[in-house]
Amino acid sequence: MTRVLFVFLDGVGLGEADGAVNPVMAARLPTLLGLLGGRRPVRDEAPIHAAGATLVGLDATLGVPGLPQSGTGQVALLTGENAARLFGRHFGPWVPTSLRGLLAERSVLARAVRAGLRVAFANAYPEEFVAAIEKAARGPGPLRAAPPLAALAAGLLTRHTAELARGEAVASEITNDGWRERLGRTTVPVIEPEEAGRNLARIAAAHDLTFFAHYSTDHVGHRGSLADAVAALETVDAFLAGVLAGLPPDTLLVVASDHGNIEDLRGGHTFNPALLLAVGPGHVEFAAGSASLVDVAPRILRWLGVGGEGRPRE
């Protein structure tokens, strides 16, 4: 069985090859370009089939009118269910209350746990955020996104300050600057993106399925600053370099997004295909069967030998 490392990047689509609006054209991306044979991840280039990686676009509209949004898009990505259609429209940024039961029951994390696999949610969250859930009907904003909600329901939201300080977790922002500056966690070390990537690879080496979520790509896409967007993409590229340097050879790396945004700085979310990058053993087969957001979670489960209800296949 191949291990899977699933890296979620919020708000990354395949846009036009236009340097005036798409920071992908200006950013220094040696890791990504190396994987893709020198070709940039833009709409007109996809699909890209290289020796060790495949890049395709994922339909994020799912047959529902309106701009794709994070709440329903992330539920679709994590469960394989058309969350926008079930809810009646695209919705975000948080997961609609009516879809939280579906996410808890059907997420790729919950189903892998029920199958008896070793599963890790690699993001660190402040322990007081998690404690707040026990005191209120809903937790703080960051815990209303699909990844931590799915992790909480699966019993995997267990990495906090101590784990981050020991390199046994990764900050959602990749580097630890936010924890140090906004949360006052000065015991958490300064870390470069490459080192954070190596930490994630080390976690993945001890598990069958590892999930990590990064949101800054969507945040800077909404701000519309080309310089900030370029910096965000270069951080991700350096992070992936660290991941690939430490990832065991039996691990398939899946990098996917929920909708477009950062690839076109003219006005927030887009109708562009969301990014899907598969790297490592079986990358061609994995990407070939992935056409929309709802294809990713089922394919990961099949890759791990898990049946439709989260039970091991006979």
Secondary structure as a PSIPRED ss2 file (coil, helix, strand):
# PSIPRED VFORMAT (PSIPRED V4.0)

   1 M C   1.000  0.000  0.000
   2 T C   1.000  0.000  0.000
   3 R E   0.000  0.000  1.000
   4 V E   0.000  0.000  1.000
   5 L E   0.000  0.000  1.000
   6 F E   0.000  0.000  1.000
   7 V E   0.000  0.000  1.000
   8 F E   0.000  0.000  1.000
   9 L E   0.000  0.000  1.000
  10 D C   1.000  0.000  0.000
  11 G C   1.000  0.000  0.000
  12 V C   1.000  0.000  0.000
  13 G E   0.000  0.000  1.000
  14 L C   1.000  0.000  0.000
  15 G C   1.000  0.000  0.000
  16 E C   1.000  0.000  0.000
  17 A C   1.000  0.000  0.000
  18 D C   1.000  0.000  0.000
  19 G C   1.000  0.000  0.000
  20 A C   1.000  0.000  0.000
  21 V C   1.000  0.000  0.000
  22 N C   1.000  0.000  0.000
  23 P H   0.000  1.000  0.000
  24 V H   0.000  1.000  0.000
  25 M H   0.000  1.000  0.000
  26 A C   1.000  0.000  0.000
  27 A C   1.000  0.000  0.000
  28 R C   1.000  0.000  0.000
  29 L C   1.000  0.000  0.000
  30 P H   0.000  1.000  0.000
  31 T H   0.000  1.000  0.000
  32 L H   0.000  1.000  0.000
  33 L H   0.000  1.000  0.000
  34 G H   0.000  1.000  0.000
  35 L H   0.000  1.000  0.000
  36 L C   1.000  0.000  0.000
  37 G C   1.000  0.000  0.000
  38 G C   1.000  0.000  0.000
  39 R C   1.000  0.000  0.000
  40 R C   1.000  0.000  0.000
  41 P C   1.000  0.000  0.000
  42 V C   1.000  0.000  0.000
  43 R C   1.000  0.000  0.000
  44 D C   1.000  0.000  0.000
  45 E C   1.000  0.000  0.000
  46 A C   1.000  0.000  0.000
  47 P C   1.000  0.000  0.000
  48 I E   0.000  0.000  1.000
  49 H E   0.000  0.000  1.000
  50 A C   1.000  0.000  0.000
  51 A C   1.000  0.000  0.000
  52 G C   1.000  0.000  0.000
  53 A E   0.000  0.000  1.000
  54 T E   0.000  0.000  1.000
  55 L E   0.000  0.000  1.000
  56 V E   0.000  0.000  1.000
  57 G E   0.000  0.000  1.000
  58 L E   0.000  0.000  1.000
  59 D E   0.000  0.000  1.000
  60 A C   1.000  0.000  0.000
  61 T C   1.000  0.000  0.000
  62 L C   1.000  0.000  0.000
  63 G C   1.000  0.000  0.000
  64 V C   1.000  0.000  0.000
  65 P C   1.000  0.000  0.000
  66 G C   1.000  0.000  0.000
  67 L C   1.000  0.000  0.000
  68 P C   1.000  0.000  0.000
  69 Q C   1.000  0.000  0.000
  70 S H   0.000  1.000  0.000
  71 G H   0.000  1.000  0.000
  72 T H   0.000  1.000  0.000
  73 G H   0.000  1.000  0.000
  74 Q H   0.000  1.000  0.000
  75 V H   0.000  1.000  0.000
  76 A H   0.000  1.000  0.000
  77 L H   0.000  1.000  0.000
  78 L H   0.000  1.000  0.000
  79 T H   0.000  1.000  0.000
  80 G C   1.000  0.000  0.000
  81 E C   1.000  0.000  0.000
  82 N C   1.000  0.000  0.000
  83 A H   0.000  1.000  0.000
  84 A H   0.000  1.000  0.000
  85 R H   0.000  1.000  0.000
  86 L H   0.000  1.000  0.000
  87 F H   0.000  1.000  0.000
  88 G C   1.000  0.000  0.000
  89 R C   1.000  0.000  0.000
  90 H C   1.000  0.000  0.000
  91 F C   1.000  0.000  0.000
  92 G C   1.000  0.000  0.000
  93 P C   1.000  0.000  0.000
  94 W C   1.000  0.000  0.000
  95 V C   1.000  0.000  0.000
  96 P C   1.000  0.000  0.000
  97 T H   0.000  1.000  0.000
  98 S H   0.000  1.000  0.000
  99 L H   0.000  1.000  0.000
 100 R H   0.000  1.000  0.000
 101 G H   0.000  1.000  0.000
 102 L H   0.000  1.000  0.000
 103 L H   0.000  1.000  0.000
 104 A H   0.000  1.000  0.000
 105 E H   0.000  1.000  0.000
 106 R H   0.000  1.000  0.000
 107 S C   1.000  0.000  0.000
 108 V H   0.000  1.000  0.000
 109 L H   0.000  1.000  0.000
 110 A H   0.000  1.000  0.000
 111 R H   0.000  1.000  0.000
 112 A H   0.000  1.000  0.000
 113 V H   0.000  1.000  0.000
 114 R H   0.000  1.000  0.000
 115 A C   1.000  0.000  0.000
 116 G C   1.000  0.000  0.000
 117 L C   1.000  0.000  0.000
 118 R C   1.000  0.000  0.000
 119 V E   0.000  0.000  1.000
 120 A E   0.000  0.000  1.000
 121 F E   0.000  0.000  1.000
 122 A C   1.000  0.000  0.000
 123 N E   0.000  0.000  1.000
 124 A C   1.000  0.000  0.000
 125 Y C   1.000  0.000  0.000
 126 P C   1.000  0.000  0.000
 127 E H   0.000  1.000  0.000
 128 E H   0.000  1.000  0.000
 129 F H   0.000  1.000  0.000
 130 V H   0.000  1.000  0.000
 131 A H   0.000  1.000  0.000
 132 A H   0.000  1.000  0.000
 133 I H   0.000  1.000  0.000
 134 E H   0.000  1.000  0.000
 135 K H   0.000  1.000  0.000
 136 A C   1.000  0.000  0.000
 137 A C   1.000  0.000  0.000
 138 R C   1.000  0.000  0.000
 139 G C   1.000  0.000  0.000
 140 P C   1.000  0.000  0.000
 141 G H   0.000  1.000  0.000
 142 P H   0.000  1.000  0.000
 143 L H   0.000  1.000  0.000
 144 R H   0.000  1.000  0.000
 145 A C   1.000  0.000  0.000
 146 A H   0.000  1.000  0.000
 147 P H   0.000  1.000  0.000
 148 P H   0.000  1.000  0.000
 149 L H   0.000  1.000  0.000
 150 A H   0.000  1.000  0.000
 151 A H   0.000  1.000  0.000
 152 L H   0.000  1.000  0.000
 153 A H   0.000  1.000  0.000
 154 A C   1.000  0.000  0.000
 155 G C   1.000  0.000  0.000
 156 L C   1.000  0.000  0.000
 157 L C   1.000  0.000  0.000
 158 T C   1.000  0.000  0.000
 159 R C   1.000  0.000  0.000
 160 H C   1.000  0.000  0.000
 161 T H   0.000  1.000  0.000
 162 A H   0.000  1.000  0.000
 163 E H   0.000  1.000  0.000
 164 L H   0.000  1.000  0.000
 165 A H   0.000  1.000  0.000
 166 R C   1.000  0.000  0.000
 167 G C   1.000  0.000  0.000
 168 E C   1.000  0.000  0.000
 169 A C   1.000  0.000  0.000
 170 V E   0.000  0.000  1.000
 171 A E   0.000  0.000  1.000
 172 S C   1.000  0.000  0.000
 173 E C   1.000  0.000  0.000
 174 I E   0.000  0.000  1.000
 175 T C   1.000  0.000  0.000
 176 N C   1.000  0.000  0.000
 177 D H   0.000  1.000  0.000
 178 G H   0.000  1.000  0.000
 179 W H   0.000  1.000  0.000
 180 R H   0.000  1.000  0.000
 181 E H   0.000  1.000  0.000
 182 R C   1.000  0.000  0.000
 183 L C   1.000  0.000  0.000
 184 G C   1.000  0.000  0.000
 185 R C   1.000  0.000  0.000
 186 T C   1.000  0.000  0.000
 187 T C   1.000  0.000  0.000
 188 V C   1.000  0.000  0.000
 189 P C   1.000  0.000  0.000
 190 V C   1.000  0.000  0.000
 191 I C   1.000  0.000  0.000
 192 E C   1.000  0.000  0.000
 193 P H   0.000  1.000  0.000
 194 E H   0.000  1.000  0.000
 195 E H   0.000  1.000  0.000
 196 A H   0.000  1.000  0.000
 197 G H   0.000  1.000  0.000
 198 R H   0.000  1.000  0.000
 199 N H   0.000  1.000  0.000
 200 L H   0.000  1.000  0.000
 201 A H   0.000  1.000  0.000
 202 R H   0.000  1.000  0.000
 203 I H   0.000  1.000  0.000
 204 A H   0.000  1.000  0.000
 205 A H   0.000  1.000  0.000
 206 A C   1.000  0.000  0.000
 207 H C   1.000  0.000  0.000
 208 D C   1.000  0.000  0.000
 209 L E   0.000  0.000  1.000
 210 T E   0.000  0.000  1.000
 211 F E   0.000  0.000  1.000
 212 F E   0.000  0.000  1.000
 213 A E   0.000  0.000  1.000
 214 H E   0.000  0.000  1.000
 215 Y C   1.000  0.000  0.000
 216 S H   0.000  1.000  0.000
 217 T H   0.000  1.000  0.000
 218 D H   0.000  1.000  0.000
 219 H H   0.000  1.000  0.000
 220 V H   0.000  1.000  0.000
 221 G H   0.000  1.000  0.000
 222 H H   0.000  1.000  0.000
 223 R H   0.000  1.000  0.000
 224 G C   1.000  0.000  0.000
 225 S C   1.000  0.000  0.000
 226 L H   0.000  1.000  0.000
 227 A H   0.000  1.000  0.000
 228 D H   0.000  1.000  0.000
 229 A H   0.000  1.000  0.000
 230 V H   0.000  1.000  0.000
 231 A H   0.000  1.000  0.000
 232 A H   0.000  1.000  0.000
 233 L H   0.000  1.000  0.000
 234 E H   0.000  1.000  0.000
 235 T H   0.000  1.000  0.000
 236 V H   0.000  1.000  0.000
 237 D H   0.000  1.000  0.000
 238 A H   0.000  1.000  0.000
 239 F H   0.000  1.000  0.000
 240 L H   0.000  1.000  0.000
 241 A H   0.000  1.000  0.000
 242 G H   0.000  1.000  0.000
 243 V H   0.000  1.000  0.000
 244 L H   0.000  1.000  0.000
 245 A H   0.000  1.000  0.000
 246 G H   0.000  1.000  0.000
 247 L C   1.000  0.000  0.000
 248 P C   1.000  0.000  0.000
 249 P C   1.000  0.000  0.000
 250 D C   1.000  0.000  0.000
 251 T E   0.000  0.000  1.000
 252 L E   0.000  0.000  1.000
 253 L E   0.000  0.000  1.000
 254 V E   0.000  0.000  1.000
 255 V E   0.000  0.000  1.000
 256 A E   0.000  0.000  1.000
 257 S C   1.000  0.000  0.000
 258 D C   1.000  0.000  0.000
 259 H C   1.000  0.000  0.000
 260 G E   0.000  0.000  1.000
 261 N C   1.000  0.000  0.000
 262 I C   1.000  0.000  0.000
 263 E C   1.000  0.000  0.000
 264 D C   1.000  0.000  0.000
 265 L C   1.000  0.000  0.000
 266 R C   1.000  0.000  0.000
 267 G C   1.000  0.000  0.000
 268 G C   1.000  0.000  0.000
 269 H C   1.000  0.000  0.000
 270 T E   0.000  0.000  1.000
 271 F C   1.000  0.000  0.000
 272 N C   1.000  0.000  0.000
 273 P C   1.000  0.000  0.000
 274 A E   0.000  0.000  1.000
 275 L E   0.000  0.000  1.000
 276 L E   0.000  0.000  1.000
 277 L E   0.000  0.000  1.000
 278 A E   0.000  0.000  1.000
 279 V E   0.000  0.000  1.000
 280 G C   1.000  0.000  0.000
 281 P C   1.000  0.000  0.000
 282 G C   1.000  0.000  0.000
 283 H H   0.000  1.000  0.000
 284 V H   0.000  1.000  0.000
 285 E H   0.000  1.000  0.000
 286 F H   0.000  1.000  0.000
 287 A H   0.000  1.000  0.000
 288 A H   0.000  1.000  0.000
 289 G C   1.000  0.000  0.000
 290 S C   1.000  0.000  0.000
 291 A C   1.000  0.000  0.000
 292 S E   0.000  0.000  1.000
 293 L H   0.000  1.000  0.000
 294 V H   0.000  1.000  0.000
 295 D H   0.000  1.000  0.000
 296 V H   0.000  1.000  0.000
 297 A H   0.000  1.000  0.000
 298 P H   0.000  1.000  0.000
 299 R H   0.000  1.000  0.000
 300 I H   0.000  1.000  0.000
 301 L H   0.000  1.000  0.000
 302 R H   0.000  1.000  0.000
 303 W H   0.000  1.000  0.000
 304 L C   1.000  0.000  0.000
 305 G C   1.000  0.000  0.000
 306 V E   0.000  0.000  1.000
 307 G C   1.000  0.000  0.000
 308 G C   1.000  0.000  0.000
 309 E C   1.000  0.000  0.000
 310 G C   1.000  0.000  0.000
 311 R C   1.000  0.000  0.000
 312 P E   0.000  0.000  1.000
 313 R C   1.000  0.000  0.000
 314 E C   1.000  0.000  0.000
